Amino acid sequence: MMYRKVMFIGDSTNRGMMYFLMERVNSSLEDWGKAHDSLVYRNVNQGHTHVSYSYYPQFWLEQSHRPTFQRALEQLILRSRPLENSRQTVLVAGGVQWLNTNHLRIMREVLEREGLQDIMVVVKSLGMGFHLPVDGIRSLSLRGVQELYRENSNIITAAKHYGYEVIDTFSVTMGRYKEFLQGQCACHFHEVEKLSFSKVPLHRKMKLLRHGEEPGTGTSGTGTGYRDQPTLQHQDQWAGSNSSTYHVRGAVNQVYSQILLSRLCVRDTGN
């Protein structure tokens, strides 16, 4: 992930993958929020990896006031520049059920117009969600799920035609739809929890201390570096810090986020 720029565009399920990637690369997640607009992170991987995010679609706005997919993508690209027209730049697009083949066509046109036709594009396909009958939330009938399956197949076919990588989250979430977390719509397969110092895994504490950082701050401290065990002083500094450390949990989100990482980390063998 060194010197790569990863852009995410999509809903909260897409955002969950982003936070999983950031925690995995950083060995900790020190910034988190349920953002419904744009986010830019320049401190990932000690500043060597750039991550940005744009929420789409903004369903709570009046139809006439919602930014189009094209506009949202163009703004994301603008905020993420400078960008290299190579696989060092990555675009991850998708969500629960809003994506269709027309979005893929628009994405291709925008990337070509912006001179980014050679970047890596990863399409997160549709997912199960909104399948439980809950008051005030739309739900899908059996026929609706069947139509969703066909639409998902069309998206995968179109994405492969454009040469994009695909994460088929529909097949994953269909088989494990009861493992959703948060909310009544059953579309969230992750949640972010705040960790106290005592719950932070030891290898994360050691990494912070090896880099001379105060736990939870992400900034250089005055310590001498590596310690065999976090001291009471460091625990007090952790408790007194305004920053926090978070953890992304959810087995299903972990599965398709690991698939994303496997797509990003394929090495060119020269064959």
PAKOL-918767 format. One line per field, with one value per residue: residue number from 1; residue in three letters; x, y, z of N, C-alpha, C in turn. Coordinates in nm, 3 decimals. Example, Ala and Ser with C-alpha at 12.3 -4.5 7.8 and 13.67 -1.06 7.14 Angstrom:
n <- [1,2]
res <- [ala,ser]
n.xx <- [1.319,1.285]
n.yy <- [-0.569,-0.225]
n.zz <- [0.780,0.708]
ca.xx <- [1.230,1.367]
ca.yy <- [-0.450,-0.106]
ca.zz <- [0.780,0.714]
c.xx <- [1.320,1.290]
c.yy <- [-0.330,0.003]
c.zz <- [0.780,0.787]
END
This chain:
n <- [1,2,3,4,5,6,7,8,9,10,11,12,13,14,15,16,17,18,19,20,21,22,23,24,25,26,27,28,29,30,31,32,33,34,35,36,37,38,39,40,41,42,43,44,45,46,47,48,49,50,51,52,53,54,55,56,57,58,59,60,61,62,63,64,65,66,67,68,69,70,71,72,73,74,75,76,77,78,79,80,81,82,83,84,85,86,87,88,89,90,91,92,93,94,95,96,97,98,99,100,101,102,103,104,105,106,107,108,109,110,111,112,113,114,115,116,117,118,119,120,121,122,123,124,125,126,127,128,129,130,131,132,133,134,135,136,137,138,139,140,141,142,143,144,145,146,147,148,149,150,151,152,153,154,155,156,157,158,159,160,161,162,163,164,165,166,167,168,169,170,171,172,173,174,175,176,177,178,179,180,181,182,183,184,185,186,187,188,189,190,191,192,193,194,195,196,197,198,199,200,201,202,203,204,205,206,207,208,209,210,211,212,213,214,215,216,217,218,219,220,221,222,223,224,225,226,227,228,229,230,231,232,233,234,235,236,237,238,239,240,241,242,243,244,245,246,247,248,249,250,251,252,253,254,255,256,257,258,259,260,261,262,263,264,265,266,267,268,269,270,271]
res <- [met,met,tyr,arg,lys,val,met,phe,ile,gly,asp,ser,thr,asn,arg,gly,met,met,tyr,phe,leu,met,glu,arg,val,asn,ser,ser,leu,glu,asp,trp,gly,lys,ala,his,asp,ser,leu,val,tyr,arg,asn,val,asn,gln,gly,his,thr,his,val,ser,tyr,ser,tyr,tyr,pro,gln,phe,trp,leu,glu,gln,ser,his,arg,pro,thr,phe,gln,arg,ala,leu,glu,gln,leu,ile,leu,arg,ser,arg,pro,leu,glu,asn,ser,arg,gln,thr,val,leu,val,ala,gly,gly,val,gln,trp,leu,asn,thr,asn,his,leu,arg,ile,met,arg,glu,val,leu,glu,arg,glu,gly,leu,gln,asp,ile,met,val,val,val,lys,ser,leu,gly,met,gly,phe,his,leu,pro,val,asp,gly,ile,arg,ser,leu,ser,leu,arg,gly,val,gln,glu,leu,tyr,arg,glu,asn,ser,asn,ile,ile,thr,ala,ala,lys,his,tyr,gly,tyr,glu,val,ile,asp,thr,phe,ser,val,thr,met,gly,arg,tyr,lys,glu,phe,leu,gln,gly,gln,cys,ala,cys,his,phe,his,glu,val,glu,lys,leu,ser,phe,ser,lys,val,pro,leu,his,arg,lys,met,lys,leu,leu,arg,his,gly,glu,glu,pro,gly,thr,gly,thr,ser,gly,thr,gly,thr,gly,tyr,arg,asp,gln,pro,thr,leu,gln,his,gln,asp,gln,trp,ala,gly,ser,asn,ser,ser,thr,tyr,his,val,arg,gly,ala,val,asn,gln,val,tyr,ser,gln,ile,leu,leu,ser,arg,leu,cys,val,arg,asp,thr,gly,asn]
n.xx <- [0.081,0.217,0.265,0.030,-0.287,-0.611,-0.940,-1.271,-1.608,-1.938,-2.192,-2.263,-2.178,-1.969,-1.802,-1.745,-1.569,-1.356,-1.271,-1.192,-0.973,-0.805,-0.755,-0.624,-0.393,-0.275,-0.255,-0.412,-0.705,-0.765,-0.928,-1.261,-1.593,-1.944,-1.966,-2.144,-2.068,-1.783,-1.453,-1.107,-0.804,-0.478,-0.289,-0.245,-0.068,0.171,0.169,0.224,0.027,-0.265,-0.601,-0.933,-1.281,-1.619,-1.955,-2.224,-2.544,-2.684,-2.940,-3.123,-3.176,-3.381,-3.492,-3.428,-3.218,-3.011,-2.671,-2.547,-2.421,-2.205,-2.119,-2.051,-1.839,-1.655,-1.596,-1.478,-1.246,-1.122,-1.068,-0.883,-0.658,-0.300,-0.314,-0.195,-0.187,-0.209,-0.190,-0.128,-0.309,-0.632,-0.975,-1.261,-1.581,-1.927,-2.209,-2.491,-2.748,-2.771,-2.611,-2.576,-2.551,-2.534,-2.403,-2.147,-2.077,-2.078,-1.871,-1.652,-1.643,-1.593,-1.341,-1.181,-1.203,-1.080,-0.822,-0.748,-0.766,-0.616,-0.605,-0.658,-0.968,-1.210,-1.500,-1.754,-2.003,-2.366,-2.556,-2.714,-2.985,-3.231,-3.423,-3.582,-3.907,-3.978,-4.127,-4.162,-3.936,-3.831,-3.876,-3.776,-3.946,-3.962,-3.954,-3.841,-3.582,-3.489,-3.485,-3.292,-3.072,-3.037,-2.980,-2.740,-2.579,-2.566,-2.423,-2.174,-2.093,-2.075,-1.878,-1.652,-1.626,-1.536,-1.288,-1.256,-1.187,-1.376,-1.572,-1.778,-2.009,-2.269,-2.306,-2.171,-2.308,-2.564,-2.549,-2.492,-2.676,-2.798,-2.614,-2.597,-2.526,-2.616,-2.887,-3.217,-3.257,-3.101,-2.877,-2.622,-2.311,-2.107,-1.958,-1.824,-1.626,-1.528,-1.213,-1.076,-0.766,-0.689,-0.808,-0.689,-0.512,-0.200,0.005,-0.050,-0.014,0.260,0.357,0.295,0.455,0.710,0.749,0.781,0.550,0.279,0.031,-0.269,-0.258,-0.125,0.087,0.427,0.600,0.785,0.919,1.161,1.135,1.114,0.950,0.918,0.675,0.375,0.394,0.268,0.273,0.242,-0.013,-0.160,-0.117,-0.248,-0.513,-0.552,-0.550,-0.696,-0.760,-0.880,-0.882,-1.012,-1.200,-1.286,-1.546,-1.706,-1.781,-1.863,-1.817,-1.543,-1.473,-1.532,-1.376,-1.120,-1.102,-1.095,-0.841,-0.681,-0.714,-0.593,-0.331,-0.210,0.070,0.271,0.376,0.509,0.430]
n.yy <- [-0.123,0.113,0.446,0.457,0.570,0.560,0.575,0.594,0.553,0.557,0.405,0.356,0.093,0.068,0.252,0.116,-0.082,0.081,0.179,-0.061,-0.127,0.091,0.047,-0.198,-0.140,0.061,-0.058,0.036,0.232,0.556,0.761,0.824,0.831,0.868,0.963,1.148,1.276,1.402,1.270,1.295,1.136,1.171,1.064,0.795,0.488,0.600,0.835,0.756,0.650,0.742,0.810,0.857,0.956,0.955,1.007,0.838,0.733,1.052,1.009,1.131,1.384,1.604,1.484,1.650,1.793,1.627,1.540,1.424,1.100,1.128,1.390,1.361,1.178,1.325,1.535,1.390,1.296,1.542,1.636,1.450,1.475,1.541,1.278,0.966,0.819,0.525,0.190,0.249,0.422,0.386,0.314,0.251,0.143,0.129,-0.021,-0.096,-0.138,0.046,0.066,0.037,-0.079,0.150,0.334,0.230,0.277,0.558,0.601,0.501,0.684,0.927,0.877,0.842,1.096,1.246,1.165,0.927,0.663,0.434,0.355,0.143,-0.008,-0.108,-0.283,-0.293,-0.514,-0.555,-0.599,-0.806,-0.681,-0.469,-0.663,-0.751,-0.723,-0.423,-0.161,0.146,0.118,0.017,-0.310,-0.621,-0.847,-1.202,-1.219,-0.970,-1.007,-1.197,-1.047,-0.864,-1.028,-1.089,-0.835,-0.789,-0.982,-0.874,-0.639,-0.742,-0.870,-0.647,-0.494,-0.660,-0.658,-0.398,-0.427,-0.412,-0.489,-0.711,-0.739,-0.965,-0.898,-0.967,-1.246,-1.317,-1.184,-1.283,-1.549,-1.511,-1.348,-1.311,-1.214,-0.942,-0.613,-0.347,-0.120,-0.153,-0.228,-0.427,-0.404,-0.336,-0.472,-0.432,-0.264,0.010,0.018,0.179,0.160,0.095,0.155,-0.085,-0.273,-0.258,-0.440,-0.601,-0.595,-0.364,-0.166,-0.198,-0.126,0.146,0.236,0.165,0.344,0.569,0.699,0.846,0.650,0.635,0.893,0.933,1.093,1.201,1.113,1.171,0.955,0.685,0.492,0.154,-0.062,-0.329,-0.373,-0.178,0.106,0.230,0.501,0.543,0.437,0.622,0.845,0.767,0.753,1.019,1.137,1.322,1.190,0.881,0.523,0.301,0.011,-0.190,-0.406,-0.714,-0.991,-1.047,-0.809,-0.812,-1.029,-0.950,-0.724,-0.823,-0.954,-0.732,-0.627,-0.835,-0.805,-0.557,-0.609,-0.780,-0.897,-0.805,-1.054,-1.059,-1.227]
n.zz <- [0.000,0.000,-0.100,-0.245,-0.365,-0.258,-0.346,-0.233,-0.322,-0.235,-0.025,0.330,0.364,0.189,0.307,0.544,0.453,0.384,0.636,0.754,0.590,0.650,0.924,0.911,0.761,0.916,1.162,1.357,1.426,1.435,1.377,1.312,1.185,1.118,0.843,0.597,0.375,0.238,0.289,0.370,0.415,0.508,0.667,0.676,0.706,0.803,0.661,0.404,0.250,0.085,0.149,0.047,0.050,-0.065,0.000,-0.144,-0.263,-0.173,-0.022,0.147,0.065,-0.132,-0.448,-0.664,-0.562,-0.511,-0.555,-0.866,-0.969,-1.139,-1.078,-0.805,-0.825,-0.979,-0.801,-0.593,-0.718,-0.772,-0.510,-0.433,-0.583,-0.633,-0.879,-0.996,-1.314,-1.304,-1.168,-0.913,-0.824,-0.697,-0.733,-0.553,-0.584,-0.500,-0.319,-0.114,-0.263,-0.472,-0.698,-1.055,-1.399,-1.554,-1.392,-1.400,-1.666,-1.669,-1.488,-1.627,-1.842,-1.708,-1.589,-1.816,-1.929,-1.731,-1.755,-1.632,-1.708,-1.677,-1.415,-1.123,-1.084,-0.858,-0.818,-0.592,-0.558,-0.545,-0.236,0.015,0.201,0.349,0.345,0.543,0.683,0.809,0.985,0.822,0.665,0.349,0.217,0.067,-0.144,-0.220,-0.499,-0.546,-0.441,-0.621,-0.857,-0.781,-0.768,-1.042,-1.142,-1.009,-1.130,-1.387,-1.335,-1.255,-1.493,-1.667,-1.536,-1.553,-1.829,-1.871,-1.767,-1.493,-1.148,-0.939,-0.647,-0.526,-0.332,-0.297,-0.309,-0.079,0.130,0.093,0.173,0.440,0.566,0.810,0.982,1.016,1.150,1.369,1.338,1.184,0.926,0.833,0.668,0.737,0.790,0.957,1.240,1.426,1.706,2.009,2.164,2.483,2.658,2.780,2.619,2.376,2.135,2.211,2.016,1.878,2.069,2.107,1.857,1.847,2.058,1.972,1.771,1.913,1.989,2.164,2.305,2.122,2.027,1.788,1.737,1.764,2.058,2.363,2.441,2.467,2.279,2.193,2.423,2.655,2.783,2.801,3.008,3.328,3.308,3.033,3.005,3.152,2.994,2.768,2.865,2.922,2.679,2.410,2.184,2.039,2.004,1.768,1.664,1.389,1.364,1.266,1.097,0.833,0.687,0.720,0.561,0.287,0.281,0.314,0.072,-0.095,-0.018,-0.111,-0.384,-0.422,-0.355,-0.533,-0.699,-0.980,-1.185,-1.417,-1.614]
ca.xx <- [0.000,0.303,0.254,-0.092,-0.402,-0.732,-1.062,-1.393,-1.734,-2.048,-2.268,-2.198,-2.111,-1.842,-1.722,-1.696,-1.450,-1.247,-1.217,-1.122,-0.844,-0.721,-0.711,-0.530,-0.267,-0.219,-0.259,-0.504,-0.796,-0.769,-1.024,-1.379,-1.717,-2.048,-1.971,-2.233,-2.023,-1.651,-1.346,-0.973,-0.708,-0.341,-0.197,-0.247,0.061,0.271,0.166,0.264,-0.091,-0.369,-0.735,-1.040,-1.414,-1.734,-2.079,-2.321,-2.618,-2.735,-3.081,-3.208,-3.204,-3.483,-3.437,-3.373,-3.100,-2.906,-2.562,-2.545,-2.303,-2.095,-2.069,-1.987,-1.711,-1.564,-1.552,-1.385,-1.118,-1.062,-1.016,-0.779,-0.541,-0.262,-0.333,-0.113,-0.266,-0.154,-0.255,-0.100,-0.434,-0.739,-1.111,-1.350,-1.716,-2.037,-2.282,-2.589,-2.833,-2.791,-2.525,-2.625,-2.454,-2.519,-2.300,-2.017,-2.051,-2.043,-1.741,-1.552,-1.634,-1.529,-1.200,-1.114,-1.198,-0.986,-0.690,-0.722,-0.819,-0.531,-0.603,-0.727,-1.105,-1.268,-1.644,-1.823,-2.135,-2.480,-2.556,-2.843,-3.023,-3.369,-3.501,-3.668,-4.022,-3.969,-4.209,-4.091,-3.821,-3.871,-3.821,-3.784,-4.014,-3.879,-3.934,-3.746,-3.448,-3.452,-3.450,-3.165,-2.968,-3.014,-2.912,-2.603,-2.508,-2.541,-2.317,-2.047,-2.057,-2.033,-1.751,-1.544,-1.611,-1.455,-1.157,-1.253,-1.192,-1.509,-1.594,-1.919,-2.059,-2.404,-2.296,-2.125,-2.414,-2.679,-2.529,-2.472,-2.758,-2.841,-2.502,-2.593,-2.506,-2.669,-3.002,-3.322,-3.270,-3.017,-2.783,-2.489,-2.240,-1.991,-1.974,-1.697,-1.632,-1.418,-1.134,-0.999,-0.626,-0.677,-0.859,-0.610,-0.420,-0.064,0.092,-0.075,0.055,0.404,0.389,0.293,0.569,0.833,0.765,0.793,0.424,0.194,-0.083,-0.395,-0.245,-0.076,0.192,0.551,0.612,0.922,0.972,1.285,1.112,1.058,0.940,0.863,0.535,0.333,0.406,0.155,0.281,0.181,-0.156,-0.217,-0.115,-0.358,-0.641,-0.566,-0.547,-0.824,-0.783,-0.923,-0.856,-1.134,-1.184,-1.396,-1.581,-1.808,-1.715,-1.895,-1.739,-1.403,-1.455,-1.517,-1.264,-0.999,-1.100,-1.045,-0.697,-0.617,-0.713,-0.497,-0.194,-0.159,0.197,0.294,0.477,0.578,0.379]
ca.yy <- [0.000,0.231,0.547,0.438,0.653,0.479,0.655,0.517,0.624,0.467,0.427,0.320,-0.038,0.100,0.320,0.013,-0.141,0.178,0.181,-0.187,-0.115,0.184,-0.018,-0.304,-0.080,0.141,-0.138,0.102,0.327,0.664,0.861,0.755,0.904,0.827,1.074,1.137,1.369,1.365,1.254,1.279,1.094,1.176,1.014,0.649,0.426,0.702,0.937,0.701,0.605,0.846,0.752,0.957,0.894,1.039,0.933,0.840,0.855,1.129,0.976,1.211,1.511,1.603,1.427,1.756,1.851,1.526,1.539,1.307,1.014,1.190,1.504,1.310,1.118,1.432,1.605,1.301,1.300,1.674,1.646,1.351,1.504,1.484,1.135,0.903,0.735,0.389,0.108,0.307,0.489,0.287,0.362,0.145,0.198,0.035,-0.010,-0.203,-0.171,0.159,0.057,-0.033,-0.078,0.287,0.396,0.183,0.350,0.695,0.594,0.486,0.809,1.029,0.843,0.871,1.241,1.298,1.110,0.823,0.540,0.319,0.327,0.021,0.013,-0.223,-0.266,-0.368,-0.540,-0.534,-0.680,-0.827,-0.572,-0.427,-0.784,-0.778,-0.630,-0.333,-0.042,0.267,0.085,-0.070,-0.444,-0.692,-0.976,-1.305,-1.177,-0.859,-1.063,-1.261,-0.939,-0.809,-1.125,-1.072,-0.706,-0.808,-1.056,-0.779,-0.549,-0.817,-0.888,-0.518,-0.455,-0.740,-0.610,-0.277,-0.460,-0.377,-0.595,-0.723,-0.808,-1.003,-0.897,-1.025,-1.389,-1.327,-1.140,-1.370,-1.668,-1.478,-1.229,-1.296,-1.163,-0.797,-0.540,-0.210,-0.079,-0.250,-0.260,-0.545,-0.382,-0.310,-0.592,-0.389,-0.151,0.057,0.031,0.252,0.074,0.150,0.111,-0.225,-0.362,-0.248,-0.554,-0.570,-0.562,-0.225,-0.084,-0.207,-0.049,0.286,0.267,0.154,0.466,0.682,0.771,0.830,0.570,0.701,1.030,0.932,1.193,1.159,1.146,1.196,0.830,0.638,0.393,0.023,-0.108,-0.464,-0.362,-0.040,0.143,0.303,0.636,0.542,0.417,0.749,0.934,0.719,0.793,1.164,1.187,1.358,1.098,0.748,0.418,0.229,-0.119,-0.226,-0.545,-0.765,-1.098,-1.040,-0.697,-0.855,-1.119,-0.882,-0.629,-0.902,-0.975,-0.606,-0.621,-0.932,-0.746,-0.447,-0.651,-0.875,-0.851,-0.833,-1.159,-1.046,-1.325]
ca.zz <- [0.000,0.002,-0.206,-0.323,-0.332,-0.269,-0.339,-0.213,-0.345,-0.206,0.098,0.456,0.354,0.124,0.411,0.636,0.391,0.393,0.772,0.775,0.523,0.725,1.048,0.876,0.717,1.024,1.284,1.449,1.363,1.532,1.333,1.261,1.194,1.023,0.749,0.483,0.273,0.189,0.386,0.315,0.517,0.456,0.770,0.676,0.675,0.834,0.557,0.274,0.179,0.084,0.139,0.040,0.047,-0.096,0.023,-0.253,-0.295,-0.059,-0.037,0.235,0.000,-0.238,-0.570,-0.749,-0.498,-0.490,-0.654,-0.951,-0.951,-1.212,-1.001,-0.683,-0.863,-1.020,-0.680,-0.522,-0.791,-0.752,-0.374,-0.413,-0.667,-0.762,-0.896,-1.098,-1.404,-1.299,-1.066,-0.783,-0.790,-0.690,-0.709,-0.505,-0.598,-0.478,-0.194,-0.088,-0.378,-0.563,-0.817,-1.174,-1.509,-1.603,-1.309,-1.449,-1.791,-1.630,-1.423,-1.732,-1.916,-1.623,-1.573,-1.943,-1.945,-1.632,-1.781,-1.531,-1.765,-1.645,-1.272,-1.083,-1.039,-0.789,-0.805,-0.487,-0.615,-0.456,-0.114,0.080,0.290,0.327,0.315,0.657,0.690,0.923,0.964,0.781,0.581,0.241,0.224,-0.060,-0.153,-0.284,-0.638,-0.542,-0.422,-0.748,-0.950,-0.733,-0.810,-1.185,-1.159,-0.961,-1.236,-1.496,-1.290,-1.259,-1.633,-1.723,-1.473,-1.613,-1.966,-1.864,-1.710,-1.352,-1.049,-0.879,-0.520,-0.530,-0.195,-0.292,-0.275,0.060,0.222,0.077,0.255,0.582,0.584,0.949,1.062,1.007,1.275,1.374,1.259,1.160,0.784,0.810,0.558,0.791,0.834,1.037,1.328,1.480,1.851,2.072,2.250,2.593,2.651,2.821,2.515,2.254,2.122,2.252,1.904,1.840,2.169,2.082,1.738,1.886,2.144,1.894,1.692,2.002,1.992,2.280,2.262,2.094,1.977,1.651,1.725,1.828,2.199,2.409,2.492,2.409,2.175,2.225,2.561,2.659,2.822,2.824,3.148,3.384,3.254,2.900,3.020,3.194,2.879,2.684,2.925,2.920,2.543,2.350,2.075,2.077,1.909,1.736,1.599,1.301,1.384,1.175,1.021,0.690,0.636,0.716,0.447,0.158,0.289,0.287,-0.073,-0.149,0.003,-0.200,-0.518,-0.423,-0.327,-0.634,-0.755,-1.121,-1.198,-1.544,-1.713]
c.xx <- [0.084,0.281,0.133,-0.199,-0.528,-0.853,-1.182,-1.513,-1.848,-2.113,-2.191,-2.130,-1.976,-1.747,-1.667,-1.573,-1.331,-1.185,-1.145,-0.983,-0.751,-0.669,-0.606,-0.393,-0.197,-0.196,-0.343,-0.593,-0.820,-0.866,-1.141,-1.501,-1.815,-2.069,-2.067,-2.197,-1.887,-1.550,-1.214,-0.879,-0.568,-0.239,-0.194,-0.108,0.176,0.282,0.199,0.146,-0.200,-0.505,-0.838,-1.174,-1.521,-1.860,-2.173,-2.412,-2.667,-2.888,-3.174,-3.243,-3.318,-3.416,-3.367,-3.246,-2.987,-2.797,-2.568,-2.420,-2.182,-2.033,-1.995,-1.850,-1.610,-1.511,-1.454,-1.248,-1.047,-0.998,-0.898,-0.653,-0.425,-0.275,-0.249,-0.200,-0.203,-0.226,-0.213,-0.220,-0.548,-0.872,-1.198,-1.492,-1.820,-2.102,-2.381,-2.668,-2.852,-2.718,-2.596,-2.523,-2.434,-2.413,-2.160,-1.979,-2.008,-1.903,-1.630,-1.533,-1.562,-1.378,-1.122,-1.099,-1.097,-0.844,-0.649,-0.772,-0.738,-0.524,-0.674,-0.866,-1.157,-1.416,-1.695,-1.965,-2.245,-2.471,-2.697,-2.865,-3.165,-3.460,-3.595,-3.783,-4.019,-4.049,-4.123,-3.972,-3.867,-3.806,-3.847,-3.863,-3.918,-3.852,-3.833,-3.603,-3.399,-3.411,-3.316,-3.049,-2.934,-2.941,-2.766,-2.520,-2.474,-2.428,-2.181,-2.000,-2.005,-1.898,-1.634,-1.519,-1.522,-1.315,-1.144,-1.248,-1.330,-1.502,-1.743,-1.973,-2.199,-2.398,-2.255,-2.240,-2.541,-2.668,-2.520,-2.556,-2.802,-2.732,-2.490,-2.579,-2.566,-2.794,-3.101,-3.330,-3.184,-2.921,-2.642,-2.428,-2.111,-2.038,-1.839,-1.713,-1.508,-1.346,-1.073,-0.857,-0.612,-0.722,-0.781,-0.514,-0.276,0.023,0.070,-0.007,0.205,0.443,0.392,0.417,0.701,0.860,0.771,0.666,0.353,0.069,-0.206,-0.382,-0.203,0.033,0.314,0.555,0.757,0.986,1.097,1.262,1.054,1.059,0.878,0.717,0.499,0.337,0.279,0.152,0.213,0.030,-0.225,-0.222,-0.226,-0.491,-0.662,-0.568,-0.687,-0.860,-0.825,-0.879,-0.982,-1.101,-1.308,-1.426,-1.697,-1.745,-1.742,-1.819,-1.592,-1.376,-1.437,-1.412,-1.131,-0.987,-1.049,-0.894,-0.623,-0.611,-0.606,-0.353,-0.141,-0.034,0.208,0.407,0.554,0.530,0.278]
c.yy <- [0.127,0.316,0.522,0.535,0.574,0.569,0.563,0.606,0.525,0.498,0.377,0.184,-0.023,0.165,0.221,-0.057,-0.048,0.178,0.052,-0.179,-0.023,0.121,-0.123,-0.247,-0.007,0.062,-0.071,0.195,0.439,0.776,0.789,0.843,0.854,0.939,1.045,1.241,1.322,1.359,1.239,1.246,1.090,1.117,0.862,0.596,0.526,0.806,0.887,0.651,0.710,0.779,0.865,0.886,0.998,0.955,0.949,0.717,0.925,1.124,1.064,1.348,1.494,1.557,1.533,1.818,1.750,1.539,1.412,1.225,1.075,1.305,1.459,1.252,1.225,1.509,1.521,1.303,1.432,1.685,1.552,1.379,1.558,1.332,1.083,0.812,0.597,0.314,0.148,0.388,0.388,0.357,0.243,0.202,0.090,0.056,-0.123,-0.235,-0.057,0.144,-0.014,-0.017,0.062,0.362,0.355,0.255,0.493,0.698,0.584,0.616,0.917,1.002,0.872,1.021,1.305,1.246,1.003,0.687,0.416,0.288,0.194,0.058,-0.117,-0.196,-0.356,-0.390,-0.519,-0.625,-0.703,-0.716,-0.533,-0.547,-0.821,-0.678,-0.549,-0.208,0.078,0.243,-0.012,-0.207,-0.515,-0.821,-1.078,-1.268,-1.061,-0.906,-1.129,-1.158,-0.875,-0.900,-1.107,-0.940,-0.717,-0.881,-0.964,-0.684,-0.618,-0.835,-0.759,-0.475,-0.532,-0.698,-0.486,-0.304,-0.426,-0.502,-0.595,-0.795,-0.839,-1.013,-0.956,-1.172,-1.409,-1.296,-1.224,-1.492,-1.638,-1.356,-1.207,-1.238,-1.012,-0.736,-0.401,-0.193,-0.191,-0.295,-0.379,-0.527,-0.354,-0.440,-0.554,-0.285,-0.116,0.080,0.103,0.159,0.154,0.096,-0.037,-0.322,-0.354,-0.366,-0.513,-0.529,-0.419,-0.131,-0.082,-0.125,0.100,0.324,0.258,0.280,0.590,0.764,0.749,0.755,0.655,0.839,1.034,1.036,1.146,1.204,1.168,1.069,0.787,0.531,0.266,-0.005,-0.246,-0.463,-0.215,-0.007,0.212,0.445,0.644,0.521,0.545,0.847,0.896,0.771,0.943,1.222,1.221,1.264,0.963,0.650,0.336,0.098,-0.147,-0.374,-0.584,-0.865,-1.087,-0.925,-0.735,-0.943,-1.039,-0.772,-0.700,-0.931,-0.848,-0.597,-0.718,-0.880,-0.637,-0.494,-0.758,-0.818,-0.890,-0.933,-1.150,-1.143,-1.257]
c.zz <- [0.000,-0.122,-0.297,-0.274,-0.361,-0.247,-0.325,-0.246,-0.326,-0.073,0.220,0.449,0.285,0.223,0.512,0.583,0.402,0.533,0.806,0.712,0.601,0.853,1.019,0.839,0.831,1.152,1.392,1.367,1.463,1.492,1.269,1.277,1.090,0.922,0.634,0.377,0.221,0.302,0.311,0.428,0.454,0.554,0.777,0.639,0.691,0.722,0.419,0.192,0.194,0.063,0.138,0.015,0.013,-0.080,-0.096,-0.239,-0.168,-0.062,0.045,0.174,-0.101,-0.368,-0.656,-0.691,-0.475,-0.596,-0.737,-0.923,-1.020,-1.133,-0.875,-0.714,-0.902,-0.899,-0.600,-0.588,-0.768,-0.614,-0.349,-0.494,-0.585,-0.763,-1.012,-1.183,-1.416,-1.189,-0.925,-0.733,-0.800,-0.664,-0.671,-0.505,-0.571,-0.343,-0.178,-0.215,-0.478,-0.695,-0.932,-1.286,-1.566,-1.523,-1.359,-1.579,-1.760,-1.570,-1.528,-1.808,-1.837,-1.612,-1.702,-1.963,-1.850,-1.651,-1.681,-1.579,-1.727,-1.496,-1.243,-1.031,-0.978,-0.767,-0.693,-0.535,-0.511,-0.333,-0.065,0.182,0.257,0.295,0.429,0.661,0.819,0.891,0.927,0.691,0.472,0.256,0.091,-0.045,-0.213,-0.428,-0.643,-0.525,-0.550,-0.852,-0.912,-0.775,-0.958,-1.212,-1.116,-1.067,-1.352,-1.460,-1.299,-1.402,-1.694,-1.666,-1.534,-1.757,-1.971,-1.809,-1.564,-1.266,-0.984,-0.745,-0.514,-0.387,-0.185,-0.250,-0.130,0.156,0.209,0.168,0.404,0.622,0.727,1.038,1.054,1.147,1.260,1.288,1.235,1.015,0.744,0.692,0.606,0.842,0.906,1.137,1.386,1.628,1.902,2.169,2.365,2.583,2.683,2.713,2.384,2.248,2.148,2.134,1.857,1.939,2.141,1.961,1.769,1.965,2.069,1.813,1.781,2.011,2.124,2.236,2.242,2.034,1.832,1.629,1.802,1.973,2.235,2.462,2.417,2.304,2.231,2.375,2.560,2.696,2.837,2.973,3.196,3.331,3.118,2.909,3.064,3.078,2.782,2.737,2.916,2.781,2.495,2.237,2.128,1.970,1.892,1.667,1.515,1.321,1.293,1.081,0.871,0.623,0.625,0.594,0.317,0.161,0.266,0.138,-0.142,-0.136,-0.089,-0.343,-0.528,-0.418,-0.422,-0.696,-0.902,-1.133,-1.327,-1.648,-1.804]
END
